[in-house]
Amino acid sequence: GADGNTGGGLMVPLLKDDLPPPWLLHAPTAEAHRPHFVLRRPADAILVDILGSGFVPTRAGNGAGSASPLELRFPRMTAVRYHEPLCRMLSLTEYNRLGRLATEAVAEAEAEAEAARGQVVAAQAEAEAAR
């Protein structure tokens, strides 16, 4: 199992009846969503850069589990940082803050665009009425 006592290798299988290791908080438990392999030791993790097209509400349900109310839409790995220390990793708190700021900025931009559209429509109606 994931206790790290099953030989060498970076990853270990997480068998159907195994609980996720304690360092893997909020791991999904539903068969379709749960991890089937986990890192033997979190210190062996490799940092990667992930890019998404925005943040959307997490679709956690049916045992999917999530540590954040937001997830990246269409995530893709853009770089592997083999030699970066783990202390450079984004924390969950930082991730949530960035996600909240990004969604607030999008909502604000959409509200401004809607207000501008409303002003254009009002100006057009005013011009029509003046004719």
C-alpha positions as CSV (number, residue, x, y, z in Angstrom):
1,G,0.0,0.0,0.0
2,A,0.9,3.7,0.3
3,D,2.8,3.3,3.6
4,G,6.0,3.2,1.7
5,N,7.1,-0.3,2.8
6,T,6.8,-2.1,-0.5
7,G,10.2,-1.7,-2.1
8,G,11.8,0.9,-4.3
9,G,10.4,3.4,-6.8
10,L,9.0,6.8,-6.8
11,M,5.3,5.8,-6.8
12,V,3.5,3.1,-4.9
13,P,0.1,1.6,-5.7
14,L,-2.9,2.7,-3.7
15,L,-4.9,-0.4,-3.5
16,K,-8.7,-0.3,-3.5
17,D,-9.1,-0.8,0.2
18,D,-6.0,1.4,1.2
19,L,-6.6,4.8,2.7
20,P,-4.6,7.6,1.1
21,P,-1.4,8.6,3.1
22,P,-2.0,11.2,5.7
23,W,0.0,13.8,3.8
24,L,-2.5,13.6,0.9
25,L,-5.3,15.7,2.4
26,H,-8.7,15.8,0.6
27,A,-7.9,12.9,-1.7
28,P,-10.9,11.7,-3.6
29,T,-12.3,8.4,-2.5
30,A,-14.8,7.4,-5.3
31,E,-13.4,4.7,-7.5
32,A,-13.5,6.8,-10.6
33,H,-11.7,9.7,-9.0
34,R,-9.3,8.3,-6.4
35,P,-5.6,8.1,-7.1
36,H,-4.4,4.6,-8.0
37,F,-0.7,5.5,-7.4
38,V,0.8,8.0,-4.9
39,L,4.2,9.3,-4.3
40,R,6.1,7.2,-1.8
41,R,7.4,10.4,-0.1
42,P,6.1,13.9,-0.7
43,A,9.7,15.2,-0.5
44,D,10.3,13.4,-3.9
45,A,7.8,15.5,-5.7
46,I,8.8,17.5,-8.8
47,L,7.5,21.0,-9.2
48,V,5.6,21.7,-12.4
49,D,4.1,24.9,-13.9
50,I,0.4,24.5,-14.7
51,L,-1.6,26.8,-16.9
52,G,-5.3,26.9,-17.2
53,S,-7.9,29.0,-19.1
54,G,-9.3,30.3,-15.8
55,F,-10.8,29.2,-12.5
56,V,-14.2,27.5,-12.2
57,P,-16.1,26.2,-9.2
58,T,-14.9,22.8,-8.1
59,R,-17.1,20.0,-9.3
60,A,-16.5,18.0,-6.1
61,G,-19.2,15.4,-5.6
62,N,-19.7,11.7,-5.5
63,G,-16.5,11.3,-3.5
64,A,-14.4,13.4,-5.9
65,G,-13.2,15.5,-3.1
66,S,-11.3,18.8,-3.3
67,A,-9.3,21.0,-1.0
68,S,-10.3,24.1,-2.9
69,P,-13.6,25.7,-4.0
70,L,-11.9,26.5,-7.3
71,E,-10.2,24.4,-10.0
72,L,-8.3,25.3,-13.1
73,R,-10.3,25.0,-16.4
74,F,-8.4,23.0,-19.0
75,P,-5.2,22.6,-16.9
76,R,-2.0,21.8,-18.8
77,M,1.6,21.4,-17.7
78,T,3.8,24.0,-19.3
79,A,7.2,23.3,-17.5
80,V,8.9,20.8,-15.3
81,R,11.1,22.3,-12.6
82,Y,13.4,19.4,-11.6
83,H,15.8,21.5,-9.6
84,E,13.4,23.8,-7.8
85,P,13.0,23.3,-4.1
86,L,9.5,22.3,-2.8
87,C,9.4,25.5,-0.7
88,R,8.8,27.3,-4.0
89,M,5.5,25.4,-4.5
90,L,2.3,27.4,-4.3
91,S,0.4,26.7,-1.1
92,L,-3.3,25.9,-1.0
93,T,-3.9,29.3,0.7
94,E,-2.0,31.1,-2.1
95,Y,-3.8,29.0,-4.8
96,N,-7.2,29.9,-3.3
97,R,-6.3,33.6,-3.0
98,L,-5.1,33.8,-6.7
99,G,-8.2,31.9,-7.8
100,R,-10.4,34.3,-5.9
101,L,-8.6,37.4,-7.3
102,A,-8.8,36.0,-10.8
103,T,-12.5,35.3,-10.6
104,E,-13.2,38.7,-9.0
105,A,-11.3,40.4,-11.8
106,V,-13.2,38.5,-14.5
107,A,-16.5,39.4,-12.8
108,E,-15.5,43.0,-12.5
109,A,-14.5,43.2,-16.2
110,E,-17.8,41.5,-17.3
111,A,-19.7,44.1,-15.2
112,E,-17.8,46.9,-16.8
113,A,-18.4,45.5,-20.3
114,E,-22.1,45.1,-19.6
115,A,-22.3,48.7,-18.3
116,A,-20.5,49.9,-21.5
117,R,-23.0,47.9,-23.6
118,G,-25.8,49.5,-21.8
119,Q,-24.4,53.0,-22.4
120,V,-24.0,52.3,-26.1
121,V,-27.6,51.0,-26.3
122,A,-28.9,54.1,-24.5
123,A,-26.9,56.4,-26.8
124,Q,-28.3,54.6,-29.8
125,A,-31.8,54.9,-28.5
126,E,-31.2,58.6,-27.8
127,A,-29.9,59.1,-31.3
128,E,-32.9,57.3,-32.8
129,A,-35.3,59.4,-30.8
130,A,-33.6,62.7,-31.9
131,R,-34.2,61.9,-35.6
